Amino acid sequence: MKKNILVTLADRNYIKQAQQLFSSVYWNAGWKGDYMLLAYDIPENDLMWFRDKGILVRECEPILTESETRIGHAPLTTLSKFYLFTPEFRKWKNIVFLDGDIIVRGALDTLADTKGFAAARILNMLRTSLKGQFQDRNRSNKRLFKELESKCNLRRPAFNSGVMVFNTDIISENDFQNLKNILLYFKEILFISEETVLNIHFYGKWQELSQVYNVCPSYEMYHSGCASGDLKGIILHTYSCFPGGKPWYPTSPLNVEWKSNLDKADLIDIANPQIPEIILSEREEAQYDFYLKNLHKNNPYKFYHYKIRNFYKYNKYTLLAAAFLKNNYPKIYQLQRKLRNVS
């Protein structure tokens, strides 16, 4: 066991995504700590690839089940992030968590020196503030909003939970149960279940991580006209509406890079770390962080309308069709989800 650990999360439909992530971390970041997969409903024969590579596997029991009322817009899989805040993770000094829709391009060493809990502020127009983390489904929810407003300033920024780094000294015996309690108590108004819960849990206690470690490539590429290869960020995270889709889609500008990382996944040897591809100085990191924040600040409305227009243009009928299949033809629904991630 090493001092620090890098973790991602996947279910049976996102195995290739996890392999790509670990590959990009190995080849590009030169990560020297442990690697771990939080595995949600993944068959043992698929987990063997990770075990054979020396990647630790933590199999996660469901926090909620499909039969329970859906909470927020994120898949139930993402709730497994709560396991990071259990006492078993105190074995390591620092934890770096990365979502599966991430490409890592450079060194992550400075993240392992984080004190407390840190994440990058959300910059896109739709949910930059804490208030944007909630949705009002009916008037009966006013009580929940009033309770939140009495405890939190909902105008304060919210953080994205796709990149989180923290020192394990913050983990208490009750954190996991407290996160579940928040989830169930505010379930009617949560927008993205696990991210919103974490924002409530760490309200007033999180540090802002440099945007270099959570670059949303859709925004920069759309407004600056740069190519994907010109992005300077250490971590590219396609958490927002991205022209061409996620990086595993053939239409994505990042697909060639993503596939190159995946193709090298079988060659990783975590016992022999590589030299990082990119190491940013503190000055370079600060300059690019300033640039990214100003890019969003100066063009919010244009990007907002761009996102809304494309969301309804491309996703309205897709979402309706997916809901129909899930409710009426669950086997076909599961098959299309699996096929969606093959390319």
Protein Blocks (a to p, Z undefined) as FASTA:
>chain_A
ZZbdcdddddfklmmmmmmmmmmmmmmnopabdcddddehiafklmmmmmmnopacdddd
dfbdfkbccehjbdfklmmmmmmmgfklmmpmbdcdddfkbccfbdfklmmmpghjdddd
dfbfklmpmklmpccfbfklmmmmmmmmmmpcfkbccddfkbccddfklpcfklmmmmmm
mmmmmmmmcfblmlmmmmmmmgoiaccddfkloccfklmmmmnopafklpcbfbdcdfbc
cehiafkbmklmklmmmmmmmmmmmmpcfklccddfbdcdfklmmmmmmmmmmmmmmmmm
mmmmmmmmmmmmmmmmmmmmmmmmmmmmmmlmmmmmmmmmmZZ
